[in-house]
């Protein structure tokens, strides 16, 4: 699947004034052994923080692509469908796969996997995120 469809959808959500919620809860893992940059700071992507990519060695535009893929998988993709992203040089790419949604109290949650490839070397992280009332997703970390 091409990821180009997700960019307009995320832009619409960001422009619609979604606020962010932060917080951490137990569980989940990140690619924390790698060094990297700051999390996204606006709209629906901000609530994802670093998502499953953690401190992966990604520049700001790659990090944004990766977080957009996570949001796309969590919000719109059917269970098991791959959402791919890739930078312009092809040196960094990834794919996100979300599982079937389930309820925890009044929240929808999904387990998901994000595999990041940096210069061909894959790093995979698995975790869970829950959907907030404002439409954002917060990873359980």
N, C-alpha and C positions, 0 to 999 in steps of 0.2 A: 504494500500500500504506500502511496506517496503521502508525505506529511504536509504538503502544501495546503491542503484543505483546512488544517487545524489553525493556521495562522490567522485567517480572517475570523474564525470562531472565537479564538482567544481574544483578538482585538475587540470584537463586539462585547464580550464579557467585561473586559477591562474598561471600555468606554461607557458601559452601562452603569458604572459607579460601584462595582462590588467593593466592599471593604475587606480588610484583612483581619484574620484572627490568628493569634499565635498561641503556642503552648506545646508541651510535650507530654507524652504518656508512655507507658512501658511498651517494650517490644520493638521489633524492626532492626534492620542493620543498614549500614551505609558503606560507601567506598572510602572510609575515613583514612585509610593508610596513604592516600595520595594527597598531594598538596594542591590548593586551588584558590579560587576567588570567592567574593561575597555572594550571598544568595540574592535572588531577584528581589526588587524592592517595591513593586507596584502590583495592584490588582490581585487577580486570582493566583498569579504565580508567586506572590509574596507569601501567601499562606502555606505554600509548599516548602518554604524555607530553602534548604538545599536538597529537598526531596530524597530519593534514594541515592542520588549521585554523590551526596556527602561532600567531601573535600576533594573530589576528583579534579585532576589537573586539566581544567577547561578554562578557556578565556570567556569573557562576558557573553559574547554572541553564541558560543557553543553551549554554555550553561543555560542560556535562555532557550535555545532549541531543545535541549534535553528536558527542561522543566515544562515546556509547551507540550512535548510528547507525553510526559507523565500526566499532565492535566487532560490532554486529549484521550488517553487510554482510560483514565479514571471516570471522566465525565460522559464520554460519548461512545466508547468502543464496546462491542459485545465481548463477553468472556472469551479469552483465548486469542483474540485478534491482535496482530503485531502492529504497533505504531512505531515507525522508523524515523530517525533524524540523521542528518549528516552535514558536516561543515563543507564549505565551498572547495577546500583542497582535498577533501576525502580522508584526511589524516585522523579525524575523530568522527565517530558515528555511534549510534546506539539504537536499541529497540526496547520498547516497553510493552509488557503484556499484563493485562489486568484479569483477575479471576471474576467469578460470578459475585455480584453484590450481595450483601447480607445485612440484616438489621442488628444494631446494638442499641437498645433502648429506642430512641426516636431517630437515630442517625443511620444513614446508609454508609457502609464500610466496604472496602475491597482490598484483598491482598493483591500485590503486584510485584513484578520482577522487572528490573532495569539492567540491561547489559550495555556497558559503555566500552567501546573499542578505541584505544589510543594507540596510534601507529600499529594497528593490527592486533594488539594485545587486549583480550577481553577481560573485563572485570564485571562480575554479576553481583547484584544486591537484591535481597527480597525484603519486603515489608508490607505494612498495612497502612492505609489512609482512610479517614472518615470525612464525610461531607458535612460542612457546616451549614447553618441555616441560610447564610448569604451566598451559597453556591461555591464557596471555596473548599479546598480539600486540605486537611492537615495530616501529615504523616504521623504515625505513632512511633515515637523514638524513645 
